[in-house]
Amino acid sequence: MMTTFLILGPFVFVWAVAVLFYALGRRRARQVQFDEINFARSVRQRLVPSVFSRPRTWLAIRSRNPEDVARSMGLGDLHPCTFAEAMADPDVGQLFVSPPVNGWVVVMGWALPDPSEDIDACYRFLADMSGRLGHLQFFHGNPALGHHAWARLIERKVIRAYAWTGETAWNQGKPTRAEQKTGMCCFDYLTDGDEESYQRWEIVGTNVDRLPVLASIWSVDPVVFEDAAMRLKPGWAGRLPVRRSEIN
């Protein structure tokens, strides 16, 4: 009996180890497949336009305190507000300051500057807010016109910025690895949007579509607010101060 056990024991042990590794391999393969499916869904979700969940223009500020962000921006008529309440409010002059998401606070609303209207005013606004808030990122994408912009500033210093408004209005700093990884294409100054250049317009549209992916790499994609729990988390709402130049 002992002799039989000594002879067959090693074979039984090797067989048991093989079965164990096979089971672990199958489990790992299923997990990898599941992760790939989830990643594909995540990318599609970012690329599919969602006018209800993703704003046209937004800021991302490195902070975990939305109230501090709102007060540092100088917002008036400040009051607690959820994302769901902000989306249901027709007041276009109001900005929504989100609860923190992975160390970032998102600010969204029609009152944020449009680079196609005045790129200098957009720069001054971002520099001023960066001086108040520190690390600030700006994203703008208009699918109808193809206008788009992204910028990263730290304490008023422009680390990287690009804006296309029918022509290249702003191109400062070296393209980041995230832009290269995302496949964003930046035109040089004096390159306009000639309607006969179909390829150029195709690139412009691709930039707009991939803007949320770039945002997710740099900081956060506002698509996270599609989640039911995030829609009900408290943030803040308020108005930017009116400048004398705007009154006159």
C-alpha positions in Angstrom: 0.0 0.0 0.0 2.8 2.4 0.9 4.7 1.4 -2.2 1.6 2.2 -4.4 1.2 5.6 -2.7 4.8 6.5 -3.2 4.6 5.6 -6.9 1.3 7.2 -7.7 1.6 10.1 -5.2 3.8 12.4 -7.4 1.5 11.8 -10.5 -1.6 12.6 -8.5 0.1 15.8 -7.2 1.2 16.9 -10.6 -2.2 16.2 -12.0 -3.8 18.3 -9.2 -1.5 21.2 -9.8 -2.2 21.1 -13.5 -6.0 21.2 -12.9 -5.5 24.1 -10.5 -3.5 26.1 -12.9 -5.9 25.3 -15.7 -8.8 26.6 -13.6 -6.9 29.7 -12.6 -6.0 30.3 -16.3 -9.7 30.0 -17.3 -10.7 32.4 -14.6 -8.1 34.9 -15.6 -9.1 34.7 -19.3 -12.7 35.3 -18.4 -11.6 38.3 -16.2 -9.5 39.8 -19.0 -12.4 39.4 -21.5 -14.7 41.0 -19.0 -12.3 43.9 -18.5 -11.9 44.4 -22.3 -15.7 44.5 -22.7 -16.0 47.1 -19.9 -13.2 49.2 -21.4 -14.8 49.1 -24.8 -18.1 50.2 -23.4 -16.4 52.9 -21.4 -14.6 54.3 -24.6 -17.9 54.1 -26.6 -19.7 55.9 -23.8 -17.1 58.7 -23.8 -17.1 59.0 -27.6 -20.9 59.0 -28.0 -22.2 62.6 -27.7 -24.6 63.1 -24.8 -26.1 66.6 -24.8 -27.9 65.8 -21.5 -24.9 64.7 -19.5 -21.8 66.3 -20.9 -21.5 70.1 -21.1 -20.2 71.9 -24.1 -17.7 73.8 -21.9 -16.3 72.9 -18.5 -13.4 73.4 -16.1 -11.7 70.8 -14.0 -10.0 72.1 -10.8 -7.7 70.0 -8.6 -9.6 70.2 -5.3 -11.7 68.2 -3.0 -13.7 71.2 -1.7 -16.4 72.5 -4.1 -17.5 75.2 -1.8 -14.0 76.6 -1.6 -13.8 76.5 -5.4 -17.1 78.3 -5.7 -16.1 81.0 -3.3 -12.6 81.4 -4.8 -14.2 81.9 -8.2 -16.2 84.8 -6.6 -19.6 83.2 -7.4 -22.6 85.2 -6.1 -26.0 83.9 -5.2 -24.3 80.8 -3.9 -26.4 77.9 -2.8 -26.2 74.1 -2.5 -27.3 72.3 -5.6 -27.1 68.8 -7.1 -26.3 68.0 -10.7 -29.8 66.9 -11.4 -31.2 70.2 -10.1 -28.7 72.2 -12.1 -29.6 70.4 -15.3 -33.3 71.1 -14.7 -32.7 74.8 -14.1 -33.2 76.9 -17.3 -31.0 79.7 -15.9 -28.1 79.9 -18.4 -26.2 82.5 -16.3 -25.7 80.0 -13.5 -22.6 77.8 -13.0 -22.7 74.4 -11.3 -19.7 73.4 -9.1 -19.7 69.6 -8.8 -18.9 67.4 -5.8 -15.3 66.1 -6.0 -14.5 63.2 -8.4 -11.1 61.5 -7.8 -9.6 64.7 -6.5 -11.2 67.0 -9.1 -14.0 69.5 -9.0 -15.9 70.1 -12.3 -17.4 73.5 -13.1 -19.9 73.7 -15.9 -22.4 76.2 -17.4 -23.1 78.5 -20.3 -21.5 81.4 -18.5 -18.0 80.0 -19.0 -16.1 81.8 -21.8 -16.4 80.6 -25.4 -13.0 80.8 -27.1 -14.7 81.4 -30.5 -16.2 84.7 -29.2 -13.0 86.3 -27.8 -9.9 84.2 -27.3 -8.1 87.0 -25.4 -11.0 87.3 -22.9 -11.0 83.5 -22.6 -7.3 83.5 -21.8 -7.6 86.3 -19.2 -10.5 84.5 -17.5 -8.5 81.2 -17.3 -5.3 83.0 -16.1 -7.3 84.8 -13.4 -9.1 81.7 -12.2 -5.9 79.7 -12.2 -4.3 82.4 -10.1 -7.1 81.9 -7.6 -7.5 78.1 -7.8 -4.0 76.7 -8.7 -4.3 73.8 -11.2 -7.1 74.4 -13.6 -8.0 72.7 -16.9 -10.4 74.0 -19.6 -12.3 72.0 -22.2 -14.6 73.2 -24.9 -16.2 71.3 -27.8 -18.9 72.5 -30.2 -19.9 69.5 -32.4 -22.1 71.8 -34.7 -19.3 74.2 -35.6 -16.3 71.9 -34.9 -14.8 74.5 -32.5 -12.8 73.0 -29.7 -10.2 73.9 -27.1 -8.3 72.4 -24.2 -5.9 74.1 -21.8 -4.0 73.4 -18.6 -2.8 76.2 -16.4 -1.1 76.1 -13.0 -1.0 79.4 -11.0 -1.5 81.5 -14.1 1.2 79.7 -16.1 0.0 78.1 -19.3 1.4 74.6 -19.4 -0.5 73.6 -22.6 -3.3 75.2 -24.6 -4.9 74.7 -28.0 -8.0 76.3 -29.5 -9.5 75.9 -33.0 -12.3 78.3 -33.9 -12.4 77.9 -37.7 -8.7 78.7 -37.5 -6.0 78.1 -34.9 -6.6 80.8 -32.3 -4.3 79.5 -29.6 -1.5 77.0 -29.6 0.9 77.3 -26.7 3.2 74.7 -25.1 4.3 71.3 -26.3 1.6 68.7 -27.1 1.3 66.3 -24.2 1.6 62.6 -24.2 -2.1 62.3 -23.5 -2.9 64.3 -26.7 -0.6 62.0 -28.7 -2.1 58.9 -27.1 -5.6 60.1 -27.8 -4.8 61.0 -31.4 -5.5 64.7 -31.2 -4.3 66.8 -34.1 -3.3 70.4 -33.8 -3.0 72.8 -36.7 -0.4 75.6 -36.9 -1.3 79.2 -36.8 -2.8 80.7 -40.0 -4.3 77.3 -40.9 -8.0 78.0 -41.6 -10.9 75.7 -42.1 -11.2 75.7 -45.8 -14.5 74.0 -46.7 -12.9 72.3 -49.6 -10.5 70.5 -47.3 -12.6 67.5 -46.3 -9.7 65.8 -44.6 -9.2 68.9 -42.4 -12.8 69.0 -41.3 -12.7 65.3 -40.6 -9.7 65.9 -38.2 -11.6 68.7 -36.5 -14.6 66.5 -35.9 -12.4 63.7 -34.5 -10.8 66.2 -32.1 -14.3 67.2 -30.8 -15.3 63.5 -30.4 -12.1 62.6 -28.5 -12.1 65.6 -26.2 -13.8 63.7 -23.4 -11.2 61.0 -23.6 -8.4 63.6 -23.3 -10.3 65.0 -20.3 -10.5 61.6 -18.7 -6.8 61.2 -19.0 -5.9 64.7 -17.7 -8.5 64.8 -15.0 -12.1 63.7 -15.3 -14.8 63.3 -17.9 -18.1 64.9 -16.9 -19.9 61.8 -18.2 -19.5 60.5 -14.7 -22.5 62.5 -13.7 -24.7 60.1 -15.7 -24.4 57.9 -12.7 -27.5 58.1 -10.6 -25.6 58.4 -7.4 -23.4 61.2 -8.7 -26.4 63.1 -10.0 -27.8 63.4 -6.4 -24.5 64.3 -4.6 -24.5 67.9 -3.4 -22.5 70.6 -5.1 -22.9 74.3 -5.4 -24.4 76.8 -7.9 -23.8 80.5 -8.3 -23.2 83.3 -10.7 -20.0 84.9 -11.9 -19.6 88.5 -10.9 -20.6 91.0 -13.5 -17.7 93.2 -14.6 -18.1 97.0 -15.2 -17.1 96.5 -18.9 -20.1 94.2 -19.3 -22.5 96.6 -17.6 -21.4 99.5 -19.8 
